[in-house]
Amino acid sequence: MLVNPATVAALERISARAADVRMAFTPGAIPGHDDVAAAHAGARALHDPLSVAAPEHTYFVARDERGRAIYTRDGAMTIDAGVLRGSDGRAVLGYVDGDGALVPLAIDPVDAALGRAAGVRIERDGSVTYSRSVIDPRSGARELQRVVAGRIALARFAAGTRLQAIDASHFIAPAESIPHIGQPSDAAFGALEPQHRERSGVDIDRALARLKDAYLAFDALSAGQTAQWGLGKTAMDLVK
């Protein structure tokens, strides 16, 4: 049986609106429809030195298996095998040597292998720091040195740029969009919020209202089609 194109379109609208509702509690989520976007998502405080919130309209940067840049506002990060990783497990990119090339940020492999790195944290300027335990060769006293593994990179796009969703909180940029890349607390970017995590960018109340509207529109369409089918059947019965 052929499905009416109007019915297909109505079901697609329901699916799209339901997707926005599901994103309502996903950190860093950006809705598919602007009319359910939260005015300002904000961030919630966490007792986690590796969770940070990015300034408004900026993104953290990673790369996928194909080498494409991946962007996210979800700043829940971890250290895995000495590498700083985002919530999706991809290595977070940043700068190790000033404004050089973007590279995955990681603690020194020797420090990691010897277990000398402690208290890894992310600071307001994007610095990924840790304490290295060393012994002074002259006095034999144990000391802690502050080590900077690098600085996290941030990306910003021209106003109106629509990123393409990979999942609820990770995106790629259109081919024609070139981001401005920099570092937190420099001339072009604001500071990070340490020990915070971005909330969802979806307004749950508006998202539910739009989903309800989509269902009501589908019900109205179904009722109209049922009535039309009934009239057609009646006409056929009269002909018989």
PLY file of the C-alpha trace (Angstrom):
ply
format ascii 1.0
element vertex 240
property float x
property float y
property float z
element edge 239
property int vertex1
property int vertex2
end_header
0.00 0.00 0.00
1.31 3.43 -0.95
1.70 5.91 1.90
0.42 9.42 1.31
3.39 11.87 0.98
1.64 14.23 3.42
1.55 11.44 6.01
5.26 10.73 5.51
6.07 14.42 5.96
3.96 14.59 9.14
5.72 11.55 10.60
9.11 13.08 9.76
8.11 16.26 11.61
7.19 14.20 14.67
10.52 12.36 14.52
12.49 15.60 14.24
10.62 17.21 17.13
11.04 14.09 19.26
14.79 14.22 18.59
14.93 17.74 20.06
13.08 16.55 23.17
15.56 13.70 23.64
18.43 16.23 23.56
16.98 18.27 26.42
19.25 16.69 29.03
22.32 16.11 26.87
25.19 18.45 27.86
26.20 20.76 25.03
23.28 19.70 22.81
22.16 22.03 20.00
18.56 21.50 18.82
17.67 20.88 15.22
15.05 23.65 15.38
15.91 27.19 16.44
12.45 27.75 17.93
13.24 25.39 20.84
16.76 26.66 21.54
17.37 27.85 25.09
18.09 31.58 25.33
21.29 30.77 27.23
22.10 27.22 28.19
24.46 28.12 31.02
26.57 25.61 32.94
26.29 23.65 36.15
29.04 23.44 38.74
30.87 20.13 39.23
33.62 19.02 41.57
35.63 17.79 38.60
38.93 19.47 37.66
38.66 18.11 34.10
35.20 19.51 33.33
35.01 22.99 31.81
32.41 25.14 30.09
33.35 27.05 26.94
32.47 30.71 26.33
29.21 31.30 24.48
29.25 30.51 20.73
32.58 28.65 20.91
33.49 24.97 20.62
36.17 22.51 21.67
37.95 20.76 18.80
38.80 17.12 18.08
39.27 14.98 14.96
37.45 11.88 13.79
38.88 8.74 12.20
38.83 10.44 8.78
40.79 13.44 10.02
37.77 15.77 9.94
37.48 18.44 12.62
34.77 17.68 15.20
33.27 20.45 17.33
31.47 20.24 20.67
30.44 22.39 23.61
30.49 19.42 25.98
33.51 20.02 28.17
33.40 16.80 30.21
36.97 15.55 29.72
39.08 12.72 31.06
42.67 11.51 30.96
42.97 8.13 29.26
46.41 6.59 28.67
47.86 10.05 29.33
45.73 11.72 26.62
43.07 14.37 27.27
39.81 13.09 25.77
36.30 14.44 25.37
33.04 12.75 26.33
33.06 10.82 23.02
36.56 9.43 23.65
38.29 11.53 20.96
41.52 13.34 21.80
41.01 17.03 22.56
43.12 19.33 20.39
45.15 22.29 21.54
48.51 24.02 21.44
51.73 22.75 22.96
54.05 25.32 21.42
52.39 28.73 21.48
50.39 29.23 18.28
51.79 26.19 16.48
49.80 23.37 14.92
46.81 21.85 16.68
47.77 18.56 18.33
46.17 16.11 20.78
46.92 17.25 24.31
48.62 14.75 26.61
50.75 14.66 29.72
54.43 13.84 29.28
54.71 10.11 28.42
57.59 9.63 30.85
55.62 11.21 33.68
52.64 9.03 32.76
54.74 5.84 32.62
56.41 6.57 35.98
53.19 7.66 37.67
54.64 11.08 38.47
51.67 13.14 37.24
49.07 14.07 39.81
46.26 16.59 40.13
45.58 17.04 36.41
43.29 20.02 35.91
42.11 22.53 33.31
42.47 26.23 34.08
40.60 29.31 32.89
43.06 30.03 30.08
42.74 26.47 28.78
46.01 25.29 30.31
46.07 21.58 31.09
48.30 21.35 34.12
49.48 18.72 36.57
51.92 18.33 39.44
55.12 16.37 38.83
56.79 14.79 41.83
60.60 15.08 41.67
63.50 14.68 44.06
66.04 17.45 44.45
69.43 15.77 43.75
71.23 18.06 46.19
68.94 17.88 49.21
67.08 14.65 48.50
63.84 16.47 49.28
60.74 15.63 47.26
59.21 18.57 45.43
56.16 19.20 43.27
56.61 21.01 39.98
53.71 22.57 38.05
53.75 21.27 34.47
51.71 22.71 31.59
50.90 20.01 29.03
49.40 22.56 26.62
46.41 24.84 26.11
43.02 23.75 24.81
41.93 25.24 21.48
38.58 26.92 20.89
36.74 27.43 17.60
34.17 30.04 16.64
32.14 30.35 13.43
30.55 33.25 11.60
27.09 34.17 12.86
24.38 32.06 11.30
26.60 29.07 10.52
24.61 25.84 10.82
26.79 22.94 11.95
25.93 19.40 10.89
25.11 17.05 13.77
26.99 13.79 14.28
25.07 13.15 17.50
23.31 15.33 20.06
26.41 17.32 21.04
29.10 16.74 18.38
29.18 18.46 15.01
31.10 19.01 11.80
31.20 22.27 9.89
29.91 22.82 6.33
32.69 22.62 3.75
32.50 26.35 3.04
32.76 27.38 6.72
36.21 28.22 8.03
36.35 28.57 11.83
38.42 31.06 13.74
40.68 29.01 16.04
42.33 30.41 19.15
42.91 29.95 22.86
40.81 30.83 25.90
41.56 34.19 27.51
43.36 35.55 24.45
42.35 38.70 22.54
39.51 36.97 20.67
38.14 34.38 23.12
36.78 34.52 26.64
37.92 32.35 29.54
36.75 28.83 30.32
34.71 28.06 33.42
36.66 25.38 35.30
34.70 22.70 37.17
31.56 23.42 35.18
29.73 21.55 32.41
27.54 23.02 29.69
23.82 22.36 30.03
21.67 21.30 27.09
20.82 24.04 24.61
17.23 22.76 24.33
14.31 24.45 26.11
12.40 21.37 27.28
9.04 23.14 27.68
9.08 24.57 24.17
10.39 21.32 22.72
7.49 19.37 24.28
5.01 21.98 23.04
6.32 21.71 19.46
6.20 17.91 19.66
2.57 18.11 20.81
1.81 20.44 17.88
3.36 17.93 15.48
1.18 15.12 16.89
-1.95 17.28 16.69
-1.18 18.13 13.07
-0.71 14.43 12.33
-4.03 13.58 14.02
-5.81 16.26 12.00
-4.26 14.99 8.79
-5.21 11.39 9.64
-8.78 12.42 10.41
-9.03 14.28 7.10
-7.65 11.35 5.15
-9.99 8.93 6.93
-12.97 11.12 6.10
-11.84 11.38 2.49
-11.43 7.61 2.28
-14.92 7.17 3.77
-16.47 9.50 1.18
-14.72 7.65 -1.60
-15.98 4.31 -0.29
-19.51 5.65 -0.02
-19.38 6.91 -3.59
-18.16 3.52 -4.81
-20.94 1.77 -2.91
-23.55 4.02 -4.57
-22.11 3.26 -7.98
-22.40 -0.43 -7.26
0 1
1 2
2 3
3 4
4 5
5 6
6 7
7 8
8 9
9 10
10 11
11 12
12 13
13 14
14 15
15 16
16 17
17 18
18 19
19 20
20 21
21 22
22 23
23 24
24 25
25 26
26 27
27 28
28 29
29 30
30 31
31 32
32 33
33 34
34 35
35 36
36 37
37 38
38 39
39 40
40 41
41 42
42 43
43 44
44 45
45 46
46 47
47 48
48 49
49 50
50 51
51 52
52 53
53 54
54 55
55 56
56 57
57 58
58 59
59 60
60 61
61 62
62 63
63 64
64 65
65 66
66 67
67 68
68 69
69 70
70 71
71 72
72 73
73 74
74 75
75 76
76 77
77 78
78 79
79 80
80 81
81 82
82 83
83 84
84 85
85 86
86 87
87 88
88 89
89 90
90 91
91 92
92 93
93 94
94 95
95 96
96 97
97 98
98 99
99 100
100 101
101 102
102 103
103 104
104 105
105 106
106 107
107 108
108 109
109 110
110 111
111 112
112 113
113 114
114 115
115 116
116 117
117 118
118 119
119 120
120 121
121 122
122 123
123 124
124 125
125 126
126 127
127 128
128 129
129 130
130 131
131 132
132 133
133 134
134 135
135 136
136 137
137 138
138 139
139 140
140 141
141 142
142 143
143 144
144 145
145 146
146 147
147 148
148 149
149 150
150 151
151 152
152 153
153 154
154 155
155 156
156 157
157 158
158 159
159 160
160 161
161 162
162 163
163 164
164 165
165 166
166 167
167 168
168 169
169 170
170 171
171 172
172 173
173 174
174 175
175 176
176 177
177 178
178 179
179 180
180 181
181 182
182 183
183 184
184 185
185 186
186 187
187 188
188 189
189 190
190 191
191 192
192 193
193 194
194 195
195 196
196 197
197 198
198 199
199 200
200 201
201 202
202 203
203 204
204 205
205 206
206 207
207 208
208 209
209 210
210 211
211 212
212 213
213 214
214 215
215 216
216 217
217 218
218 219
219 220
220 221
221 222
222 223
223 224
224 225
225 226
226 227
227 228
228 229
229 230
230 231
231 232
232 233
233 234
234 235
235 236
236 237
237 238
238 239
